[in-house]
Structure formats: structure tokens, C-alpha cells
Amino acid sequence: MNKNIDWSSLGFGYVPTEYRFVSNYKNGEWDEGGLTTDSNIVLNECAGVFQYAQTIFEGLKAYRTVDGHIVTFRPDLNASRLKDSAVRLRIPPYDEAKFVEAVKQVVLANEDMVPPYGSGASLYIRPYMMGTNPVIGVKPADEYQFRIFTTPVGPYFKGGCKPISIRVCDYDRAAPHGTGNIKAGLNYAMSLYAIVEAHELGFDENMYLDAATRTKVEETGGANFIFVTKDNKLVTPKSNSILPSITRRSLMVVAKEYLGMEVEEREVYFDEVKDFAECGLCGTAAVISPVGRINDHGKDIFLPSGMEEMGPVCTKLRETLTGIQMGTIKAPEGWICTIK
Ligand SMILES: *Cc1c(COP(=O)(O)O)cnc(C)c1O
């Protein structure tokens, strides 16, 4: 393990590691691919990614378990989600089994940058694909690159996990039959205006409502919602324009199978939000971030779990899922992918 890094002081920023995986698509097929130490990509000025944003990505983490293994969490789901994203943007999909092998290969090559067990830090893995050849008429590129780099990231919650404040956003994230359900760079480009505005107004995140009726909860710019009802049910919004979070899907299983909770994936009307006991945002980065306050055009909803700490159910969910990931709680079959 790298001795020169203070794992606990790492933030969430790009720190280059030595190796990345690269595979190129040309003449109708993906090449073998392999590791490189070159962190730069040199592309033609007219590459499809620059002109028409033909790019998609994934995000997952590698970490050390209690018994010293290096693992990742459900990378097969990242592989299949990347495939779904590729299909939607007319990018030739990358083989799912090869995706998992490439993730393993790049993590192993950067093994010294996988933080120690218990540090709260992890090695973030960023797979992505982009159109690389010149494209000036609007059409899919003919050549692509698939790349995976890794970067060590610090514990998400530094001084404990304080609940955040969010606002109901007047901009839309995703159209009903748009691209909200895939992990495309374009979904993030168009969210930047709204997130900067939210920060300027003192909010941590945006709550997006469904674009068609503005009555139903969708998600934030980068995390799915979970709610806990006062009678201990887990409720999570169902919509075709939400990105299917692997963390959220895993938490639904944890709630049902490990905590014996009832779980509902259904449309959630904004009008119901005031009656919930807890609210959390879920994604790979934080697992769950608690939401304490939701501002709807100047009117505040304070969740009963308060602004001081994560609510009891979210805490239990988070502890159970991180226990499964770190090897202190038995994982469901197939959830942990051991790299070493
Ligand atoms: C990546 C992402 C999430 C979280 O997904 P995980 O698989 O749990 O990391 C949620 N919403 C959006 C919009 C995302 O891009």
C-alpha cells in the first residue's frame, strides 16, 4: 500500500494513479485492450465526443475488506448499465464479462492505491466511452474509446454525516422519454446551471420533479431518493426517467431481506413528502446522505429525523450495506467481486 498518502485527508478529487485500461473500437470491432500509463487522450478536434457529446460513463469503487481482500461491489450491474447507456447513444456496447475483467485488471494494477480497511477511503473507478473520430454531420461516430481510470477518494462524510438541505428545482433533469435513465455526460452538463444556482442559494442539492406534471419526485442530479414512512416502510420513486442506482436497488434488498422492512417502488407525489419520517439520497459516493430539509419555493419541509444526524432507519440501512461491502456482514450471492 502506498505509504505516502494520508488516506483520511483525501477528498473527492482527481488524483492520477499509474495505470488505466484502454480499448478502441475501429472497423466494427473492439480491440483486445490493455493497460497504459498515459493519462492523456489525444483526439481530433472534430471528434464526436466534442461536437455532439456522445459519451457515457459509470462509477464504482474498490476497497479492502476486513479480512484484507480487495473487492468491488456488483460490477456486473455497472457493466449492464453501461451497455444500456451505450445502446441509447448508439455506441457499440462493450462486452459485459470483459468489462468486469477490465475493472479487475486496472484495480489490480493500481493495487497500492486501494486504501486500507477502516479508513473510509476507497479507490474510485471511472469507466467511460466516447466517440473519437471526426463527426460534423449529426450522426454516431464510427470509432470509439472505452477507458477506465481509477482515483483514490476520501471518506465521503468527514465530520460525521450531517443532514443536507435541498430545494425543489424549477429546471428539469430528464424528459419522460429522454435520457434520464442512462448515465450520459449530457445529463450532467445540463444540470450544472441548476446545481450552481442551488449552491448560490445555500442548498446542497436539487430535488427534480417529473418534467411532465411537476407533481412527482424523481431524483437529484446524481443520486436516487429513498424515503422511510412513519410506519417503517421503505419507499422509493418509480419512473422511467430516473437513473437506476445500484446503491438504491441494493438498499431495497437490504431493507427487505436484512431488516425485514416492507419496500415499495412506486410513484411518489411531492405532496406525500411532508409525511415521511426520513429521506436519504443514495449513490456509490455516499451510500446514503440524509436529507433534513426540503425547500419548496420558500416553504420548508423539515424531516422529523432533524438536521443533526442521520435518521435511525437510514443509519441501519447504511451500516448494513457498508457491512456487506466491507465483509463484516454476509453478502447476498454474487454481490462481492473479489479481485485479490
Ligand atoms: C450514478 C447516478 C446515481 C447513483 O447510482 P449508483 O449506481 O448507486 O452509484 C443516481 N442518479 C444519477 C443521476 C446518477 O448519475
Ligand as a Chemical Component Dictionary entry (heavy atoms), coordinates in Angstrom:
data_LIG
# 
_chem_comp.id                   LIG 
_chem_comp.type                 NON-POLYMER 
_chem_comp.pdbx_formal_charge   0 
_chem_comp.three_letter_code    LIG 
# 
loop_
_chem_comp_atom.comp_id 
_chem_comp_atom.atom_id 
_chem_comp_atom.alt_atom_id 
_chem_comp_atom.type_symbol 
_chem_comp_atom.charge 
_chem_comp_atom.model_Cartn_x 
_chem_comp_atom.model_Cartn_y 
_chem_comp_atom.model_Cartn_z 
_chem_comp_atom.pdbx_ordinal 
LIG C1 C1 C 0 -24.783 7.467  -10.904 1  
LIG C2 C2 C 0 -26.091 8.064  -10.557 2  
LIG C3 C3 C 0 -26.832 7.638  -9.430  3  
LIG C4 C4 C 0 -26.307 6.655  -8.435  4  
LIG O1 O1 O 0 -26.114 5.381  -8.954  5  
LIG P1 P1 P 0 -25.225 4.311  -8.186  6  
LIG O2 O2 O 0 -25.208 3.163  -9.113  7  
LIG O3 O3 O 0 -25.908 3.992  -6.908  8  
LIG O4 O4 O 0 -23.896 4.938  -7.953  9  
LIG C5 C5 C 0 -28.076 8.202  -9.219  10 
LIG N1 N1 N 0 -28.581 9.149  -10.047 11 
LIG C6 C6 C 0 -27.885 9.598  -11.117 12 
LIG C7 C7 C 0 -28.488 10.651 -11.975 13 
LIG C8 C8 C 0 -26.628 9.063  -11.397 14 
LIG O5 O5 O 0 -25.959 9.510  -12.470 15 
# 
loop_
_chem_comp_bond.comp_id 
_chem_comp_bond.atom_id_1 
_chem_comp_bond.atom_id_2 
_chem_comp_bond.value_order 
_chem_comp_bond.pdbx_ordinal 
LIG C1 C2 SING 1  
LIG C2 C3 SING 2  
LIG C2 C8 DOUB 3  
LIG C3 C4 SING 4  
LIG C3 C5 DOUB 5  
LIG C4 O1 SING 6  
LIG O1 P1 SING 7  
LIG P1 O2 DOUB 8  
LIG P1 O3 SING 9  
LIG P1 O4 SING 10 
LIG C5 N1 SING 11 
LIG N1 C6 DOUB 12 
LIG C6 C7 SING 13 
LIG C6 C8 SING 14 
LIG C8 O5 SING 15 
# 
